[in-house]
Amino acid sequence: MKRLLTGLAFVACTLLAVCAPTEREGLAKLSWMAGHWSGTDSGVEMEEAWLAPKGGVMLGVHRDVASKEDKLMSFEYLRIEQRESALIYVASPSGKGAVEFTLSKSEENSAIFENPKHDFPKRIIYQRIDDTLHARIEGDEGKSIAWEWELRD
């Protein structure tokens, strides 16, 4: 009986190790997003900061300020969390209700999150090239719409 229980415990542990996301397959693969990113476009100072993965979550915040008037234009609370085998991007624009996007594709230094049921955006895309974080949102409201930002570390 003891051998049977030991054998079952071994099989269960092996299955858990095979089925559970590895560190590289989980949240750690997005660690390239961590940092304090900033840029300016048409008189708007943009900042986005991401904390490194820890405790199953990455926390972020985005802020846009009109340079000339030093006036807050918008802000957003962000997080990416590990849920079972999926990574979920959660955005709360202006501190309002959260909208969730699921990681649909990830390659080295790039990630695409999608929520086809959301009005706009439907896709959030991040890509890091050297010291620049490229962010893009896409969707449609009767026609294709996309906004892009370039932020530097």
C-alpha positions as CSV (number, residue, x, y, z in Angstrom):
1,M,0.0,0.0,0.0
2,K,2.8,2.4,0.9
3,R,4.5,1.7,-2.5
4,L,1.2,2.4,-4.3
5,L,0.7,5.8,-2.5
6,T,4.4,6.7,-3.1
7,G,3.9,5.8,-6.8
8,L,0.7,7.8,-7.1
9,A,2.3,10.8,-5.4
10,F,5.3,10.6,-7.8
11,V,2.9,10.5,-10.8
12,A,0.8,13.4,-9.5
13,C,3.9,15.5,-8.9
14,T,5.2,14.7,-12.4
15,L,1.9,15.6,-14.0
16,L,1.8,18.9,-12.1
17,A,5.3,19.8,-13.2
18,V,4.4,19.0,-16.8
19,C,1.0,20.7,-16.9
20,A,1.9,23.8,-14.8
21,P,3.3,26.7,-16.7
22,T,7.0,26.9,-16.3
23,E,8.6,30.2,-15.1
24,R,9.6,31.1,-18.7
25,E,6.1,30.2,-20.0
26,G,4.4,32.3,-17.3
27,L,4.5,35.9,-16.2
28,A,8.4,35.9,-16.2
29,K,8.4,35.9,-20.0
30,L,7.0,39.5,-19.9
31,S,9.8,40.8,-17.6
32,W,11.2,42.8,-20.6
33,M,8.2,45.3,-20.0
34,A,9.4,46.2,-16.5
35,G,10.8,49.8,-16.1
36,H,9.8,53.4,-16.2
37,W,9.0,54.4,-19.8
38,S,8.4,58.0,-21.0
39,G,7.9,60.0,-24.2
40,T,6.4,63.1,-25.6
41,D,3.9,63.4,-28.6
42,S,2.2,66.6,-29.7
43,G,2.8,68.4,-26.4
44,V,1.7,65.5,-24.3
45,E,4.1,63.9,-21.8
46,M,3.4,60.2,-21.5
47,E,4.7,57.9,-18.8
48,E,4.1,54.2,-18.2
49,A,5.8,52.3,-15.4
50,W,5.7,48.5,-14.9
51,L,7.0,46.6,-11.9
52,A,8.8,43.3,-12.5
53,P,6.8,40.1,-12.1
54,K,6.4,39.1,-8.5
55,G,3.7,37.3,-6.6
56,G,2.0,36.3,-9.8
57,V,1.4,39.8,-11.0
58,M,3.0,42.8,-12.8
59,L,1.6,46.1,-11.7
60,G,1.6,49.2,-14.0
61,V,0.4,52.7,-14.3
62,H,0.1,55.1,-17.3
63,R,-0.2,58.9,-17.2
64,D,-0.6,61.6,-19.9
65,V,0.0,65.2,-19.0
66,A,-0.3,68.3,-21.2
67,S,3.2,69.7,-21.1
68,K,2.3,73.4,-21.5
69,E,-0.3,73.5,-18.8
70,D,1.1,70.7,-16.6
71,K,-2.5,69.3,-16.7
72,L,-3.5,65.7,-16.2
73,M,-5.2,64.5,-19.3
74,S,-5.7,60.8,-18.5
75,F,-4.4,58.0,-16.3
76,E,-4.8,54.2,-16.2
77,Y,-4.1,51.5,-13.6
78,L,-2.7,48.3,-15.2
79,R,-1.8,44.8,-14.1
80,I,-0.9,41.6,-15.8
81,E,-1.7,38.5,-13.7
82,Q,-1.2,34.8,-14.0
83,R,-4.4,32.9,-13.9
84,E,-4.0,29.1,-14.2
85,S,-2.5,28.7,-17.6
86,A,-3.4,32.2,-19.0
87,L,-1.9,35.7,-18.6
88,I,-4.6,38.4,-18.2
89,Y,-4.0,42.1,-18.8
90,V,-6.4,44.2,-16.7
91,A,-6.8,47.9,-17.5
92,S,-8.7,50.4,-15.4
93,P,-8.8,53.7,-17.4
94,S,-9.2,56.8,-15.2
95,G,-9.6,54.4,-12.3
96,K,-13.0,53.1,-13.6
97,G,-14.1,49.5,-14.1
98,A,-11.6,46.9,-15.1
99,V,-11.4,45.5,-18.6
100,E,-9.6,42.2,-19.2
101,F,-7.5,41.1,-22.2
102,T,-6.0,37.6,-22.6
103,L,-2.5,37.1,-23.8
104,S,-3.0,35.6,-27.3
105,K,0.6,35.7,-28.6
106,S,4.0,36.1,-27.1
107,E,7.4,36.1,-28.6
108,E,10.7,37.4,-27.3
109,N,10.1,41.1,-26.4
110,S,6.6,41.2,-27.8
111,A,3.1,40.4,-26.5
112,I,-0.5,40.7,-27.9
113,F,-3.5,40.8,-25.5
114,E,-7.0,40.5,-26.9
115,N,-10.6,40.9,-25.9
116,P,-12.8,40.6,-29.1
117,K,-15.9,41.4,-27.1
118,H,-14.7,44.8,-25.9
119,D,-15.7,47.9,-27.9
120,F,-12.3,49.6,-28.1
121,P,-9.6,48.5,-28.0
122,K,-9.8,44.9,-28.9
123,R,-6.1,44.3,-29.0
124,I,-3.2,45.7,-26.9
125,I,0.2,45.2,-28.3
126,Y,3.6,45.7,-26.7
127,Q,7.0,45.4,-28.3
128,R,10.4,46.3,-26.9
129,I,13.1,47.2,-29.4
130,D,16.4,48.2,-27.6
131,D,15.5,51.0,-25.1
132,T,12.1,51.7,-26.7
133,L,8.8,50.3,-25.6
134,H,6.2,50.4,-28.5
135,A,2.6,50.3,-27.4
136,R,-0.3,50.0,-29.7
137,I,-4.1,49.6,-29.3
138,E,-6.3,48.4,-32.1
139,G,-9.9,47.8,-32.7
140,D,-12.8,49.0,-34.8
141,E,-15.8,51.2,-34.3
142,G,-17.3,50.8,-37.7
143,K,-13.8,51.2,-39.2
144,S,-10.3,50.1,-38.2
145,I,-8.7,52.3,-35.6
146,A,-5.2,52.1,-34.1
147,W,-3.2,54.3,-31.8
148,E,0.6,54.0,-31.1
149,W,3.1,55.2,-28.6
150,E,6.8,55.1,-28.4
151,L,8.3,55.3,-24.9
152,R,11.9,55.2,-23.9
153,D,13.5,53.8,-20.8
